[in-house]
Amino acid sequence: MISAEDMEAMRPRMPHEQVGEFMQAFGASLDPRMWIKLIDEELAELYKEQPRTPNHLKELCDLLYVSTGLALTAPEHIGMLIPEKERAKVVKQQAKVSRALNEYLVFYGENLFVEAFNRVHASNMSKLGKDGQPIKREDGKILKGPNYKEPVLDDLLERSP
């Protein structure tokens, strides 16, 4: 007989659970403005890449990653946490994020994207430094450590229609 614990272990982990794990393990910033900045960076990187390439798929996963980080740091009423003069920019940014995620989730398909996201998460969890501690940029962004392993996504694209 399968126990409730076994059933829970078999349940696919949702993006917010994985990003939360990363944020806790790496002491990631809880400042929504940091995540807004990271979203801008990831949007720019996504639009530089050609669709249906491993790099494009990775950047799309990264975009969901940082968008989820924002949602975890400011799950409701983000407008109350952001100065009024910055809100319009954030609203426009979130519209771009929604369009990109919606468009490319259809483009790649949900199953392929979920598997890619899982691999990107595993890759992100390999970012620790030699001392087992996170390496952070001055503004708090987590950087890749010497043990970082790039996610392998080529085989997913080979299987896609």
C-alpha positions as CSV (number, residue, x, y, z in Angstrom):
1,M,0.0,0.0,0.0
2,I,1.2,3.5,-0.9
3,S,1.5,5.8,2.0
4,A,0.5,9.5,2.0
5,E,4.2,10.4,2.3
6,D,5.0,8.3,-0.8
7,M,2.2,10.0,-2.7
8,E,3.5,13.4,-1.7
9,A,7.0,12.4,-2.8
10,M,5.6,11.5,-6.2
11,R,3.7,14.7,-6.7
12,P,5.3,17.1,-9.1
13,R,6.7,20.2,-7.4
14,M,5.2,23.4,-8.5
15,P,7.4,26.3,-9.6
16,H,6.7,28.4,-6.4
17,E,7.9,25.4,-4.3
18,Q,11.1,25.1,-6.2
19,V,11.8,28.9,-6.3
20,G,11.0,29.0,-2.6
21,E,13.6,26.2,-2.0
22,F,16.2,28.2,-3.9
23,M,15.4,31.4,-2.1
24,Q,15.8,29.7,1.3
25,A,18.9,27.7,0.4
26,F,20.7,30.8,-1.0
27,G,19.3,33.5,1.2
28,A,17.9,35.3,-1.8
29,S,16.6,38.8,-1.5
30,L,13.1,39.4,-0.1
31,D,13.0,42.9,-1.6
32,P,10.5,43.0,-4.5
33,R,12.5,45.7,-6.2
34,M,15.4,43.2,-6.6
35,W,13.1,40.7,-8.3
36,I,11.7,43.5,-10.6
37,K,15.3,44.3,-11.6
38,L,15.9,40.6,-12.3
39,I,12.8,40.3,-14.4
40,D,14.0,43.2,-16.6
41,E,17.3,41.4,-17.0
42,E,15.6,38.1,-17.9
43,L,13.2,39.7,-20.4
44,A,16.1,41.3,-22.2
45,E,18.0,38.0,-22.3
46,L,14.8,36.2,-23.5
47,Y,14.3,38.6,-26.4
48,K,18.0,38.3,-27.5
49,E,17.5,34.5,-28.1
50,Q,16.0,32.8,-31.1
51,P,12.9,30.7,-30.3
52,R,13.2,26.9,-30.3
53,T,16.8,26.9,-29.1
54,P,18.1,25.7,-25.8
55,N,19.1,29.2,-24.7
56,H,15.7,30.6,-25.5
57,L,14.0,27.8,-23.5
58,K,16.4,28.4,-20.6
59,E,15.7,32.2,-20.6
60,L,12.0,31.5,-20.6
61,C,12.4,29.3,-17.6
62,D,14.6,31.9,-15.9
63,L,11.8,34.5,-16.6
64,L,9.3,32.3,-14.8
65,Y,11.8,31.8,-12.0
66,V,12.3,35.5,-11.3
67,S,8.6,36.2,-11.8
68,T,7.9,33.6,-9.2
69,G,10.5,35.1,-6.9
70,L,8.6,38.4,-7.2
71,A,5.3,36.7,-6.4
72,L,6.8,35.0,-3.3
73,T,8.2,38.3,-2.0
74,A,5.1,40.3,-2.7
75,P,2.2,37.9,-3.1
76,E,-0.5,40.5,-2.9
77,H,-0.7,44.2,-3.1
78,I,2.7,44.8,-4.6
79,G,1.5,48.3,-5.4
80,M,1.6,49.1,-1.8
81,L,5.3,48.1,-1.6
82,I,6.4,50.0,-4.6
83,P,6.6,53.8,-4.7
84,E,3.8,55.2,-6.8
85,K,6.2,56.6,-9.5
86,E,7.5,53.1,-10.1
87,R,4.1,51.3,-10.3
88,A,3.4,52.1,-14.0
89,K,6.7,50.6,-15.0
90,V,6.0,47.4,-13.0
91,V,2.5,47.1,-14.5
92,K,4.0,47.3,-18.0
93,Q,6.7,44.9,-17.1
94,Q,4.2,42.3,-15.7
95,A,2.2,42.6,-18.9
96,K,5.3,41.8,-20.9
97,V,6.0,38.8,-18.7
98,S,2.5,37.5,-19.0
99,R,2.6,37.8,-22.8
100,A,5.9,36.0,-23.1
101,L,5.0,33.2,-20.7
102,N,1.6,32.7,-22.3
103,E,2.9,32.8,-25.9
104,Y,5.9,30.5,-25.3
105,L,4.0,28.0,-23.0
106,V,1.8,27.3,-26.0
107,F,4.8,27.3,-28.4
108,Y,6.8,24.8,-26.4
109,G,4.0,22.9,-24.7
110,E,3.3,22.5,-21.0
111,N,5.1,19.1,-20.5
112,L,8.3,20.2,-22.3
113,F,8.3,23.5,-20.4
114,V,7.7,21.8,-17.0
115,E,10.6,19.4,-17.6
116,A,12.8,22.3,-18.7
117,F,11.9,24.3,-15.6
118,N,12.8,21.3,-13.4
119,R,16.2,21.1,-15.1
120,V,16.8,24.9,-14.7
121,H,15.9,24.6,-11.0
122,A,18.4,21.8,-10.5
123,S,21.0,23.9,-12.3
124,N,20.2,26.9,-10.1
125,M,20.6,24.8,-7.0
126,S,24.2,24.0,-8.1
127,K,25.3,27.7,-7.8
128,L,27.0,27.5,-4.4
129,G,30.5,28.7,-4.0
130,K,33.5,26.5,-3.0
131,D,32.7,27.1,0.7
132,G,29.1,25.9,0.2
133,Q,27.8,29.5,0.6
134,P,26.0,31.5,-2.1
135,I,28.0,34.0,-4.1
136,K,26.1,37.3,-4.4
137,R,26.5,40.4,-6.6
138,E,26.6,43.7,-4.7
139,D,22.9,44.2,-5.3
140,G,22.1,40.7,-3.9
141,K,21.7,38.7,-7.2
142,I,22.9,35.1,-6.8
143,L,25.8,34.4,-9.0
144,K,27.1,31.1,-10.5
145,G,29.7,29.3,-8.3
146,P,32.5,27.0,-9.5
147,N,30.2,23.9,-9.2
148,Y,27.5,25.4,-11.4
149,K,26.1,23.0,-14.0
150,E,24.3,24.4,-17.0
151,P,20.9,22.8,-17.6
152,V,20.8,20.4,-20.6
153,L,17.8,21.2,-22.7
154,D,18.8,20.1,-26.2
155,D,17.1,16.7,-26.0
156,L,13.8,18.3,-25.0
157,L,13.8,20.4,-28.2
158,E,14.7,17.3,-30.2
159,R,11.5,15.6,-28.9
160,S,9.2,18.5,-29.4
161,P,7.0,18.7,-32.5
